[in-house]
Amino acid sequence: MMLIYLVLLCLLCHNVSRANVGRLVCYYDAASYSRQGPAHMSLDDLEPALNFCNFLVYGYVGIDVDTFKIKTHEEDSQQFTRITSLRRKYPHVRFLLSVGGDQDLNEEGKVETANYMSLIADPEKRNSFRASANILLNSYGFDGLDLAWQFPKMSEKKENVFKQAWLTIKSWFRFSSQSLELQIAEIQQQFGQLVRELRIDLQQSGKLLTFSVLPHVDVEMFVDVSSVMGYLDFVNLNTYDFQTPEYNPKEADIPSSLNHMYDRNPTHNIKHHVDWWLNATSNHQQLNLGVVAYGRTWIMSQKSGITGYPPIYKTDGPGPAGNATRLAGLLSWPEICQQLQHPQQPDQDTPHLRKVGDPTKRFGVYAYRSADENGANGLWVGYEDPTTAAIKAGYAQALGLGGVALHDLSLDDFRGQCAGEKYPILRSIKYKL
């Protein structure tokens, strides 16, 4: 009898320990493989991260404007095979293919949304998409599909979002007399139908279906959460980039504040969005909190002041591109880390960035360099580092969420250039979970 008791106790402890292990979803942007110089991320660079990740979301593929099949390029097939072949060395990792992710651009280089909305509204287009997804996943051995669906974005002014989104949708489908509420319900039903159809397809081969909620998308407008959660394995909440130089080039602020900051848009914080999802679904374990491995940057002018205390008004647009990522307004964690220790241009008499921490652990950290007497070299950066990433992982854990989704492995310090340890942000999240 005692032996049976001990066995049952061990099984109970084992199940409890497994339940407490947080899910760690890692995004890997395939574009990093083709980058040149220090931003190039090979599969050898990727492999150490797979010791920490439970899921690798590989992206991004798009939608063909003519056939509504998943759009791939000739070089993708080789990379698909290389990625999924890593399963032999890392059998604990599930490899997902992601569609959308704001990386499917039109001919003008802008994020494509019309194709995504048109697809869900037409059964034949949905069938074409579903068939291509099944062929692609089965041909290359992916474990599932991630829907990083490119819904229309909110405007910066929350009060105008419904009007602007409605005008956009109306222009696509030429709605006439029906009310906005009826059209929202119809769109929700159409997306829900796509999710249900995909679930039926994928479960036959034991594959996963997940949903990534992109920043600046009003989920209430496009997704009936209660009707789709039962068909999804988990949802990644991309709760970041509330404030970016793209949305507001003249005002710098904490991009991903954990809590509401005084005199700010009440929706521009993680707590607001997480609370909404906690109220929308009873299965909190299906939700993963999005955390980034980068920072958003603005140019400080002489009109921006000298204290660096946010919000910084009268900035001069996005900060200069980094030497590695080469994207204006964005710096990867190793690029930020370097500038915290050394100036961006060592041969010039430019001071390094000054970090301002957050002892309350409620908002976030930032760093700045005021403009000099000539009005040059000013920079303001709101960013994530290993400490703040761990705080957010702890927040997710305290709320009983399923885990954390990290964006993006290629923006973490995957070479260990800053502190000598590879993937410091990823490690900090994993250790916290």
C-alpha positions as CSV (number, residue, x, y, z in Angstrom):
1,M,0.0,0.0,0.0
2,M,2.8,2.4,0.9
3,L,4.5,1.6,-2.5
4,I,1.3,2.5,-4.4
5,Y,1.0,5.7,-2.4
6,L,4.6,6.7,-3.3
7,V,4.1,5.9,-7.0
8,L,0.9,8.1,-7.0
9,L,2.8,10.9,-5.2
10,C,5.6,10.8,-7.7
11,L,3.2,10.9,-10.6
12,L,1.4,13.9,-9.1
13,C,4.7,15.8,-8.5
14,H,5.8,15.0,-12.1
15,N,2.5,16.4,-13.5
16,V,2.7,19.5,-11.3
17,S,6.3,20.2,-12.4
18,R,5.3,19.8,-16.0
19,A,2.4,22.2,-15.6
20,N,4.7,24.8,-14.1
21,V,7.1,24.7,-17.1
22,G,6.2,27.7,-19.2
23,R,5.9,27.5,-23.0
24,L,8.6,29.4,-24.8
25,V,7.8,30.2,-28.4
26,C,10.7,31.6,-30.5
27,Y,10.2,33.5,-33.7
28,Y,12.9,33.2,-36.4
29,D,12.8,35.7,-39.3
30,A,14.1,33.9,-42.4
31,A,15.2,37.3,-43.7
32,S,18.1,37.2,-41.3
33,Y,19.6,34.3,-43.2
34,S,20.1,36.4,-46.3
35,R,21.4,39.6,-44.5
36,Q,25.0,40.6,-45.1
37,G,27.6,41.3,-42.4
38,P,27.0,41.0,-38.7
39,A,23.2,40.7,-39.0
40,H,23.6,37.4,-41.0
41,M,22.2,34.6,-38.9
42,S,23.2,31.1,-40.1
43,L,21.6,27.9,-38.9
44,D,24.7,27.3,-36.8
45,D,23.9,30.6,-35.0
46,L,20.3,29.5,-34.6
47,E,21.0,26.1,-33.0
48,P,22.1,27.1,-29.5
49,A,18.7,28.8,-29.1
50,L,16.8,25.6,-29.7
51,N,18.1,24.3,-26.4
52,F,15.7,26.8,-24.8
53,C,12.7,27.0,-27.2
54,N,9.7,24.7,-27.2
55,F,8.4,26.0,-30.5
56,L,10.2,27.7,-33.4
57,V,7.9,29.9,-35.5
58,Y,9.6,30.2,-38.9
59,G,8.4,33.1,-41.1
60,Y,7.3,34.6,-43.1
61,V,5.4,33.4,-46.1
62,G,2.7,35.4,-47.9
63,I,-0.4,35.0,-50.0
64,D,-0.4,35.0,-53.8
65,V,-2.6,37.8,-55.1
66,D,-3.9,35.8,-58.0
67,T,-4.2,32.2,-56.7
68,F,-4.6,32.9,-53.0
69,K,-2.2,30.0,-52.3
70,I,0.7,30.4,-49.9
71,K,3.4,32.3,-51.7
72,T,7.0,31.0,-51.6
73,H,10.2,31.6,-53.5
74,E,12.5,29.1,-55.0
75,E,15.2,29.6,-52.3
76,D,12.6,28.9,-49.6
77,S,12.3,25.2,-50.3
78,Q,16.0,24.6,-49.3
79,Q,15.6,26.6,-46.2
80,F,12.4,24.9,-45.2
81,T,14.2,21.5,-45.4
82,R,17.2,22.8,-43.4
83,I,14.9,24.1,-40.7
84,T,12.8,21.1,-40.2
85,S,15.8,18.7,-40.4
86,L,16.9,20.3,-37.1
87,R,14.2,18.2,-35.4
88,R,16.6,15.2,-35.5
89,K,18.9,17.1,-33.1
90,Y,16.2,18.9,-31.1
91,P,13.2,16.5,-30.9
92,H,11.6,18.6,-28.2
93,V,11.0,21.5,-30.6
94,R,7.9,21.9,-32.7
95,F,8.5,23.7,-36.0
96,L,5.7,26.0,-37.2
97,L,5.4,27.9,-40.5
98,S,4.0,31.4,-40.1
99,V,2.0,33.3,-42.8
100,G,1.8,37.1,-42.8
101,G,3.5,38.7,-39.9
102,D,3.4,42.2,-41.6
103,Q,6.1,40.9,-43.9
104,D,3.8,40.3,-46.9
105,L,4.1,43.6,-48.8
106,N,2.5,44.9,-51.9
107,E,4.2,46.4,-54.9
108,E,4.5,49.7,-53.1
109,G,6.4,48.1,-50.2
110,K,3.5,48.6,-47.8
111,V,1.9,45.8,-45.7
112,E,-0.7,43.9,-47.7
113,T,-4.1,43.6,-46.0
114,A,-6.6,43.4,-48.8
115,N,-5.6,39.9,-49.8
116,Y,-6.0,38.6,-46.3
117,M,-9.5,40.1,-45.9
118,S,-10.6,39.0,-49.4
119,L,-9.4,35.5,-48.7
120,I,-11.5,34.9,-45.6
121,A,-14.6,36.3,-47.3
122,D,-14.5,33.8,-50.3
123,P,-15.0,30.0,-49.7
124,E,-13.1,29.2,-52.9
125,K,-10.1,31.4,-51.9
126,R,-10.1,29.8,-48.5
127,N,-10.0,26.3,-50.1
128,S,-7.1,27.3,-52.3
129,F,-5.2,28.7,-49.3
130,R,-6.0,25.6,-47.2
131,A,-4.9,23.2,-49.9
132,S,-1.6,25.0,-50.4
133,A,-1.0,25.1,-46.7
134,N,-1.5,21.4,-46.3
135,I,0.8,20.6,-49.2
136,L,3.5,22.8,-47.9
137,L,3.4,21.6,-44.3
138,N,3.4,18.0,-45.3
139,S,6.1,18.3,-48.0
140,Y,8.6,19.9,-45.7
141,G,7.7,18.4,-42.4
142,F,6.5,21.4,-40.5
143,D,4.6,20.6,-37.3
144,G,1.9,23.2,-37.9
145,L,0.8,26.6,-39.2
146,D,0.8,30.0,-37.4
147,L,-1.7,32.6,-38.6
148,A,0.0,36.0,-38.2
149,W,-2.9,37.4,-40.1
150,Q,-2.5,40.9,-41.6
151,F,-5.7,42.6,-40.5
152,P,-6.0,46.3,-41.0
153,K,-4.1,48.4,-38.5
154,M,-5.5,50.8,-36.0
155,S,-4.7,54.5,-36.4
156,E,-2.6,56.2,-33.8
157,K,-5.7,58.0,-32.5
158,K,-7.8,55.3,-30.9
159,E,-11.1,57.3,-31.3
160,N,-10.7,57.2,-35.1
161,V,-10.0,53.5,-35.5
162,F,-13.5,52.2,-36.1
163,K,-14.2,55.0,-38.6
164,Q,-11.0,54.5,-40.6
165,A,-11.1,50.7,-40.5
166,W,-14.7,50.8,-41.6
167,L,-13.9,53.0,-44.5
168,T,-11.1,50.7,-45.6
169,I,-13.2,47.6,-45.4
170,K,-16.1,49.3,-47.1
171,S,-13.9,50.3,-50.0
172,W,-12.8,46.7,-50.5
173,F,-16.2,45.1,-50.5
174,R,-18.5,48.0,-51.4
175,F,-20.9,47.5,-48.6
176,S,-24.0,49.6,-48.9
177,S,-26.8,49.7,-46.3
178,Q,-25.7,47.2,-43.6
179,S,-24.5,48.6,-40.3
180,L,-20.9,48.5,-39.1
181,E,-21.9,46.0,-36.4
182,L,-23.3,43.5,-38.8
183,Q,-20.3,43.7,-41.0
184,I,-17.9,43.2,-38.1
185,A,-20.0,40.1,-37.1
186,E,-19.7,38.9,-40.7
187,I,-15.9,39.3,-40.8
188,Q,-15.6,37.5,-37.5
189,Q,-17.7,34.7,-38.8
190,Q,-15.5,34.4,-41.9
191,F,-12.2,34.3,-40.0
192,G,-13.7,31.8,-37.6
193,Q,-14.7,29.7,-40.5
194,L,-11.2,29.7,-41.9
195,V,-9.8,28.7,-38.5
196,R,-12.3,25.8,-38.1
197,E,-11.6,24.6,-41.7
198,L,-7.8,24.7,-41.1
199,R,-8.2,22.8,-37.8
200,I,-10.1,20.0,-39.5
201,D,-7.4,19.8,-42.2
202,L,-4.4,19.9,-39.8
203,Q,-5.7,17.6,-37.1
204,Q,-5.9,14.7,-39.5
205,S,-2.1,14.8,-39.7
206,G,-1.5,15.8,-36.1
207,K,-0.4,19.3,-36.9
208,L,-0.8,22.4,-34.8
209,L,-2.7,25.6,-35.5
210,T,-1.8,28.8,-33.7
211,F,-2.6,32.5,-34.0
212,S,-0.3,35.5,-33.6
213,V,-2.1,38.8,-32.8
214,L,-0.1,41.5,-34.6
215,P,0.5,44.9,-33.0
216,H,-2.0,47.7,-33.6
217,V,-4.8,45.3,-34.6
218,D,-8.1,45.7,-32.9
219,V,-8.9,42.1,-32.2
220,E,-12.5,42.9,-31.1
221,M,-13.2,44.0,-34.6
222,F,-12.0,41.0,-36.5
223,V,-12.0,37.9,-34.2
224,D,-14.8,36.3,-32.1
225,V,-12.4,34.9,-29.5
226,S,-15.0,32.6,-27.9
227,S,-15.7,30.9,-31.3
228,V,-12.1,30.3,-32.3
229,M,-10.2,29.4,-29.1
230,G,-11.4,25.8,-29.2
231,Y,-9.7,25.3,-32.6
232,L,-6.4,26.9,-31.7
233,D,-3.5,25.3,-29.8
234,F,-2.3,28.6,-28.5
235,V,-2.4,32.4,-29.2
236,N,0.7,34.7,-29.2
237,L,-0.2,38.1,-28.0
238,N,2.2,40.6,-29.7
239,T,1.9,43.1,-26.9
240,Y,4.6,45.5,-27.9
241,D,5.4,48.4,-30.3
242,F,2.5,50.5,-28.9
243,Q,4.8,53.5,-29.5
244,T,7.1,53.5,-32.6
245,P,8.7,56.2,-34.8
246,E,6.6,54.8,-37.7
247,Y,3.3,55.6,-35.9
248,N,4.5,58.8,-34.2
249,P,7.8,60.1,-35.5
250,K,7.6,63.3,-33.5
251,E,7.1,61.8,-30.0
252,A,9.4,59.3,-28.3
253,D,8.0,57.1,-25.5
254,I,8.3,53.6,-23.9
255,P,7.3,51.3,-26.7
256,S,6.0,48.4,-24.6
257,S,5.1,49.6,-21.2
258,L,4.0,46.9,-18.8
259,N,1.5,49.1,-17.0
260,H,-0.5,52.2,-17.9
261,M,1.6,55.4,-17.7
262,Y,0.2,58.7,-16.6
263,D,-1.4,60.8,-19.3
264,R,-1.0,58.2,-22.0
265,N,-3.4,56.3,-24.3
266,P,-4.9,53.8,-21.8
267,T,-4.6,51.0,-24.4
268,H,-0.9,51.5,-24.9
269,N,0.3,49.0,-22.3
270,I,0.6,45.3,-21.9
271,K,-1.7,45.0,-18.9
272,H,-4.7,46.5,-20.8
273,H,-4.4,43.9,-23.6
274,V,-3.7,40.9,-21.4
275,D,-6.6,41.8,-19.2
276,W,-8.9,41.9,-22.2
277,W,-7.8,38.5,-23.3
278,L,-8.1,37.1,-19.8
279,N,-11.7,38.3,-19.8
280,A,-12.3,36.9,-23.3
281,T,-11.2,33.3,-22.7
282,S,-11.3,31.0,-19.7
283,N,-8.2,29.0,-20.8
284,H,-5.4,31.3,-19.9
285,Q,-2.8,28.6,-20.6
286,Q,-3.5,29.1,-24.3
287,L,-2.1,32.6,-24.2
288,N,1.6,33.5,-24.6
289,L,2.9,37.0,-23.8
290,G,4.9,38.6,-26.6
291,V,8.4,40.0,-25.7
292,V,10.9,41.6,-28.0
293,A,14.7,41.6,-28.3
294,Y,15.0,45.1,-29.8
295,G,14.4,48.8,-29.2
296,R,12.7,51.6,-31.0
297,T,14.7,54.8,-31.6
298,W,14.0,58.5,-32.2
299,I,16.4,61.4,-33.0
300,M,16.5,63.9,-30.2
301,S,16.8,67.5,-31.3
302,Q,17.7,70.6,-29.3
303,K,14.0,71.1,-28.9
304,S,13.7,67.7,-27.2
305,G,15.3,68.9,-24.0
306,I,18.2,67.4,-22.1
307,T,16.6,65.1,-19.5
308,G,15.5,62.2,-21.7
309,Y,12.4,61.8,-19.5
310,P,9.6,60.4,-21.6
311,P,7.5,61.3,-23.5
312,I,10.0,63.3,-25.6
313,Y,8.2,65.8,-27.8
314,K,9.6,67.4,-30.9
315,T,11.8,64.5,-32.0
316,D,13.2,64.5,-35.5
317,G,11.8,61.1,-36.6
318,P,13.3,57.6,-36.5
319,G,16.8,57.1,-35.2
320,P,19.6,56.2,-37.7
321,A,19.8,52.6,-38.8
322,G,22.2,50.3,-36.9
323,N,25.4,48.9,-38.4
324,A,23.9,45.3,-38.4
325,T,20.1,45.5,-38.8
326,R,20.2,48.6,-41.0
327,L,16.6,49.6,-40.2
328,A,15.8,53.2,-39.3
329,G,14.1,53.5,-36.0
330,L,15.1,50.0,-34.8
331,L,18.1,48.6,-33.0
332,S,18.7,45.0,-32.0
333,W,19.7,44.3,-28.4
334,P,23.4,43.8,-29.2
335,E,23.4,47.1,-31.1
336,I,21.8,48.9,-28.1
337,C,24.2,47.1,-25.7
338,Q,27.2,48.3,-27.7
339,Q,26.0,51.9,-27.6
340,L,25.4,51.7,-23.8
341,Q,29.1,50.9,-23.5
342,H,30.6,52.8,-26.4
343,P,29.5,55.5,-28.8
344,Q,28.2,54.4,-32.2
345,Q,31.2,56.0,-33.9
346,P,34.3,55.3,-31.8
347,D,36.4,57.6,-33.9
348,Q,34.3,60.6,-33.0
349,D,33.9,62.5,-29.7
350,T,30.3,61.2,-29.1
351,P,29.3,60.0,-25.7
352,H,27.6,56.6,-25.2
353,L,23.9,56.3,-24.4
354,R,22.9,56.9,-20.8
355,K,20.6,54.2,-19.4
356,V,17.7,55.1,-17.2
357,G,16.4,52.0,-15.3
358,D,12.9,51.3,-13.9
359,P,13.2,50.5,-10.1
360,T,9.4,50.0,-9.9
361,K,9.5,47.3,-12.6
362,R,6.2,48.6,-13.9
363,F,7.0,50.3,-17.1
364,G,10.3,49.8,-18.9
365,V,13.8,51.1,-19.4
366,Y,15.2,53.6,-21.8
367,A,18.5,55.3,-22.8
368,Y,19.3,58.6,-24.4
369,R,21.9,61.0,-25.6
370,S,20.9,64.6,-25.7
371,A,21.6,66.6,-28.9
372,D,25.0,68.5,-28.7
373,E,25.5,72.2,-29.1
374,N,25.3,71.8,-32.9
375,G,22.0,69.9,-32.6
376,A,23.5,66.6,-33.7
377,N,24.0,63.1,-32.2
378,G,20.8,63.1,-30.2
379,L,19.2,59.7,-29.7
380,W,16.4,58.3,-27.6
381,V,15.9,54.5,-27.3
382,G,13.1,52.6,-25.5
383,Y,14.1,48.9,-25.4
384,E,14.0,45.5,-23.9
385,D,17.0,44.0,-22.1
386,P,17.5,40.6,-20.3
387,T,16.2,42.1,-17.0
388,T,13.0,43.6,-18.4
389,A,12.4,40.5,-20.5
390,A,12.6,38.4,-17.3
391,I,10.2,40.8,-15.5
392,K,7.6,40.3,-18.3
393,A,8.1,36.5,-18.2
394,G,7.4,36.6,-14.5
395,Y,4.3,38.7,-15.1
396,A,3.1,36.1,-17.6
397,Q,3.8,33.4,-15.1
398,A,2.0,35.2,-12.2
399,L,-1.1,35.5,-14.3
400,G,-1.1,31.9,-15.2
401,L,-0.5,32.4,-18.9
402,G,0.9,29.6,-21.0
403,G,4.3,31.2,-21.6
404,V,6.2,33.8,-23.6
405,A,6.7,34.4,-27.3
406,L,10.0,36.0,-28.2
407,H,10.4,38.2,-31.2
408,D,12.9,37.6,-32.7
409,L,15.9,35.3,-32.2
410,S,17.8,37.2,-34.9
411,L,17.6,40.4,-32.9
412,D,18.9,38.9,-29.6
413,D,22.7,38.8,-29.1
414,F,23.0,35.4,-30.9
415,R,26.8,35.8,-31.1
416,G,27.4,36.8,-27.5
417,Q,29.1,40.0,-28.5
418,C,27.9,42.2,-25.7
419,A,28.3,40.1,-22.5
420,G,30.0,37.0,-23.9
421,E,26.8,34.9,-23.5
422,K,24.8,34.0,-26.5
423,Y,21.0,34.7,-26.5
424,P,21.0,36.6,-23.2
425,I,17.3,37.8,-23.5
426,L,16.2,34.3,-24.5
427,R,18.1,32.8,-21.6
428,S,16.6,35.3,-19.1
429,I,13.1,34.4,-20.2
430,K,13.7,30.7,-20.0
431,Y,15.3,30.8,-16.5
432,K,12.4,32.9,-15.3
433,L,9.8,30.5,-16.6
